[in-house]
Amino acid sequence: MFKKFIQKKLENYVKAYFKSHPQIKLVIVAGSVGKTTTKMAIATVLSERFRVRVHEGNHNAELSAPLAILGIEYPTNLRSISNWLTIFKAARARINQPDDVDVVIQEVGSDRMGQVAHSGSYLHPHVAVITAVSPEHMEFFGNLENVAKEELTAANFSEVAIINRDDIPGEYAKFLTNPNINTYGSSAAAEYYVSEQDFNISDGISGQFIAKDWEEPADIEVKLMGDHILRTVAAAGAVAIKLGLNSSEVAAGLSKIRSVKGRMNVLRGVKNSTIIDDSYNSSPLAVSSALTSLYRLTSPQKIAVLGSMNELGDMSANEHMALGKLCDSSQLAWVVTVGEEANKYLAPAAKENGCQVRSFKNSIDAGGFVHSVIEEGAAVLFKGSQGGIYLEEGIKVVLHSTEEESQLVRQTPEWIAAKNKFFSKF
């Protein structure tokens, strides 16, 4: 009851905030994967013209989302009445002060049916971006159609929706009721897309951003990697156009997008190796995209460190086996698995594909193994879920310098304490 009371108060404050500041635009980002990366990319581009508020973390739940929208710090003690009274005072002050931003960008999360729809009861976005429909929290959603119903709801309560043409199956268009919908992607099938012309690990991607609103494409250079990042770039460009940015502003903004910690972030490893840190979280679509990106690199040795994907429910075994079959023995010197599901299902499938495979119960041991076999100039992908996997701790073992540990996810004192407790079991 206490949480429900707090949640309702916060939502009412958000409604009052936008009512008092009608000129402030709200952009929301929903979807199965890629929300935080897309949100930050949009914020980077819009900052070319606007004052933007965006939370760098993934504050997208019932209590954290309203606070992120209002720009108020999430409390350390959720049971403290005095903390909440202080927050309520700050919210009232935010409502009554002059405009502090031009655009608010917020991700909307869900782990069961109805949560995205509830967001529409107090949010009225100018633009919604839907990043993907893919397996997530399947123990609650049950099937992919329910995931689609949930995530696409955000498109229907927004003025304008921009949806991923590549990662949302067309069959789910039946759930869309908003007539103001455009698509983005990495091919000409979408109305907003990026055409890649060149890529290298040092400079990133060069190419063109093509928009249905423009007669001529914009030449762009983006210091990022990953096939799926083309879609993120296209989404950011599309939102910027919807909010009135011109081609030069869009191109300048796209050039400033950088990787978010733990999301296809390129780090320096031992023996002049390249570490691709995608350790923030994991899902079938994200692993597939990450492997494709690894295969594109020119490197004398490639290693994939793949942790279990959590929250897949009854689909877990088949999804892990499917990813094992994507492990290409002609590309990978080693497949290293971490966690029960990956060890049980992904590893055997990769072995059947002819890969050399080693399995470990924890990421630190996996990192030690990689350190023992890594060769000069290798490329190593680390991709796994958060809970019980924590591949960032394995990355530490193969980093070129401890200074780069600051670029890893989950390095706050609270996270370190939780992980120390977890690893003490091994």
N, C-alpha and C positions, 0 to 999 in steps of 0.2 A: 504493500500500500504506500509506503514511504517513497519508494522509487517512482511509482506511478504519479504521485503528487508532484515530485520534483520534475519529472518529465513533462507533465502538463504545464507547469509554471514556465519552464524553459521554452516550450513551444509557443506559449502565449506571448512571451517576450520577443521571440523571433517574429511573430506576426505583427506585433506592435512596432517593431523596428522597421520592417519594410513598409508598413502603413505610414510611419512618420518620415520615411525617406524613399518615396516612390520612384525617384530617379535612379536609385542604386539597382543595378542589374544583378540577378542571381543566375549563375551557371552551375548545374549539377552534373555529376558524372556517376553513372551506374554501370553495372555489368559484372560478369563473372570474374574477369581478370583485368589487370592493367589500369585500375582506377587511379591509384596514386600517381603513377608515372604520367598518365594522361592529364590528370588535374594539374600537376606541376608544369607540364609542357604548355598547357593553356595559359597558366598564370604568367609564365615567362614571356609568351608572345603578347598577351594583352598589356603587359607592363610597358610596352613600347609607347602606349598612349595613356593608359589609365592607372589610377591608384587601385591596387588589387589587394584583397585580403584572401589568404589561403593558408591553411594549416599544413605544414610539411609532413606531418604524420598521417596515419590512416584513421583519424577520428571520425568515424562514420556510423556510430551506434546511437541508441536512443538518447543517451545523455550527452555524449561527446559531440555529436553533430551540431545540436543547437549552440553549444558553447563555442565550437569552432566558427560557426557562422557569425556569432557576435564578437569573436575575437577575445574571448575570456578564457583564462587558463583552467584546465581541467583539475579538479581538486585531488589531492593525494589521499584524503580520507573522505570517502563517500558517505560515511555515517555521521559526519560532524555537522550538526545543525548550524553552528557558528560559521563554518565554511560556506554553507549554502546561503546563509543570510548575507554574507559578504558578496557572494556571486550575484544574488538577486539585486543587491544595491548597485553593483557594477553594470548589470543588465539595464536597469532603469536609467543609469547615467548614459549608457550607450544610446538608448532610445531618444533621450532628450538633447544630446549634443549635436552639433552640426555634422553634415556628411563627412565621414572620415575616410571613405573609400568610394570608388565609382563602381567596382564590380566585386562581388563575393563569389568565390569558386569553392564548391563543396562536393565531396564524394558521398554517395548514399550506399550503405552496405545492407546486406540481408543474409541471414542464415536460415530463414524459414518463410513460408508463405505469408504475405500480408504486410511485411515490414516496409517494403518500398511504397506500397499503396498508402500506408499510414503517413509516410513522409509527405505525400500529396495533400494530406489534411491540413497541413500548416505551411507548406512551401508552394510557391507559385513561380517556378523558374522561367526566366526568359529563354534560356537554351538548356536542353538536356542532351548529354552525350551518352550513348550506350556502347560500351566497348566490346562486349562479347557475350555470347550464350554458350557456355561449356560446363562440364561437370563441376559442381561446387556444393558442399554441404549436403551431399546426396542422402545422408541418413535422415534428413528432414524433408528434402524436396522429392525424393523418390525417383523422379525421372526428369529427363531434359526438357520435356514440354512444360513442366511446372517451373523449372528455372526460367524458361523463356517468358512465361506468363508474368512471373515476378519481376524480372529485370526490365522488360519492355513496358511495364506499367509507368515507369518514369517518363517515357516518351509521351504518354497520353495525357499527363497532367501538366505538361510544359507548353509554352507558346510555340516553340520551335524545337524539333528533335533532329539530331544528327546521329545516325546509327552506322555501325561498322558493317560494310558490305561484305567483307571477307570472312568474318568470324561469327556472323549471326545467320544461321541457315534460313533460306528464303521461305521455307514452309511456315516459319513463325510470324510472317507478316500478317497473318490472320488475327494476331493479337493487337495490332496497331489500329487505333481509331483516330489518331491525330492526322489531319490532312497536310500539315506543315512539316513534312519529313524530307530530309536529304540524306545522302549516303556518303561515307568516306571510306578510303581503302588504299590499296597499293597497286591498283590496276585501273584501266580506263572504264571498267564496269561501274565504278563509283563516280559521283559528281565532283568530289574533291579527292585528289589522289596525288601521290608522289611517284615520279618516274625516276628510278635510280640510274645514274650513268657511270658512277665509279665508286669504289669503296676500298679503303685500307685501314688497318687497325689504328694507325697514328692520326690520320686526318678525319676519319669517319666517312660519311656518305655525301656525295655531291650528286645533284640531279636537278629536277624541276618540280615545282608544285603547280599543279593544274587545277583551276577552279572554274566552275560553270559560269561564274559571274565575270570572269576576265576574258578578254579577247586573246591575250598573250600570257603564257606561263611565266612564273617567276623562277629565276635561277637561284638555287639554294645550296648551302653547305651546312651540314649538321654533324657535330662531333659526337656521334652515337653509333652503336652497332646493333644489328639484329634485324631480320626481315620484318618482324612485327613492329619494330620502331618506326618503320615507314608509315604505318597506320596511325600511330600516335602523333607523328608529325602532321599528317593530313588532318587529323581531328583538331589539333591546335590551330592550324591554318583556317579550317572551316569556321570554327567558333569566332576567330578574329574577324573574318569577313562578315559574319552575321552581326558583329558589334561595330562594324564600320571602318575597320583598319584598311589602308590601301596596300598595294602590292609591295611597295618598298618597306613599309612598316612590318608586314608579315614576314618578308624575307629576312629582315634584320632580327626580328624576334625569334624566328626558327633557328637562326645561326647561334643563338645564345642558349638553347636548350641543352641541358647536361643530364647525365644519368643520375638517378636517385640511388642512394645507398642500397646495395643488395639487389639491384635490378639491372642486370646486364652492365655492371660497372667494371671497367677495365682497370686492373691493378698490375703492378710489377711483381713478379715472382722470382724465386731463386733461379740461378743459371740462365738469366735473361729470358725467363719464361713469361708468358702472358696469362694472367689469371682473369677469367671471366666470372665475376661474382654475381650470381643470380640467386643468392641464398635467402632472399627475404621470405619467399613462400613458393608453393609449387602447385601445379595442376596439369592435367594431360596436355591441354593446348599450349601452355607456357613451356613445358619441357620439350615438346615437339619443335616449337619455334626456336628454342635455345640450341637444340641439337643441330638444326638446320644452319644456324648462324655459325656454330663451331665448325661444321663441315666446310663452310665457305672459306675458312682461313687457310692460308698457305703456311704450314708449319711442319717441321720434321717429325714431330710427335704430338698426338692429340689424346687427351685423357678426359673422360666424362665421369665426374663424381655425382652420382644421382641418389638423392635421399628419398625416403618414402613420401608419398603424397597423402596427406591426411584428409579426413572428412569425405571420403568417396563412398562410404556405405557398402552396399552390395555390389557396386561396380568396381570396387578396389582391385580385386584379383585380375579381372579382365583388362582394366586400364593400365595396371603395372605391366602385365604381360605384353600388351600392345606397344608400350614404350620400349620394352626389351627388344622387340622385333625391329624397332627403329634404330637400334644400335648397330652401326655398320662396321664390320670387321676390317673393311678396306680403308676406313677412315680413322678408327680408334685403336690406339695401342693398348689401352686398358679401359675397361668399364669398372668403376668402383662403386659399390652400392652400400647404403647406410640405412639401417632401420629394418624392422621386421617385415613390412609389406614389400619393400624393394628387394630385400634379401630373398624372400620366399617366392616372389613371382617375377620381378623384373630380371633378376640375375640369371635364373635358368633360361629365360627366353633369349637373353643376350648371348648366353653360351651356345644355345642352339643355332644362333646366327653366326657362330664362329669367333665370337669375341673372347679375348682373355678377360676374365672377371675375377675380382676379389671382393668379398663381402665383409662388412664390419658392423658391430653393434652400435658404435658411436663415431662421431665425425672426427674426433681427435686422433683416434687410431687410424682412420681412413686418411687423414692428412699426413700422418707419419709414413704410411705406405707410399703415398704419392711422392713425398719427399725422397724416398729411397729409390724410386724408379724414374723420376723426372729427368729428362735430357735437356741439353742446351737448346734454347729457343722453343721449348714446348708451348702448347696452348692447352690450358686446363679449365674446363667448365665445372663450376660447383652449382648444383641446382637441387633444392629440396624444400620441404615444408618447414614450418616454424616449430611447432610443438614436438618435442622429443627428437628432433633432428639437429637443428642449430649448426648447419654446415659452416657458418662463419668462423666457428672455433677451429674447424679443420683447415680453413684458409690461412689462419694465423701461422700454421706450421710451415707453409710454403711461401709466405710473403718475403719479398726482398728485404724489407725493413719493418721493424715494429712501428715506425712512425705512420705507416699506412693503415694500421689497425683502426685509426680514427675514421677511416672510410668505410668500415664495416657496420652492419646493422646490429642492433641490440647490444650496445656497449655502455649503457647507463649503469650506475651502481645497482639499481634494482634488478636489471636483467642479468648482470654478472652474478649477483647473489643467487638468483633462481637457477642459472646454468651451473654454477658450482655445485649446488645441491643435486641437480640432475646428474652431472658427470661423476659425482662421488659414488654413485651406485655401481660403477664399472671398475 
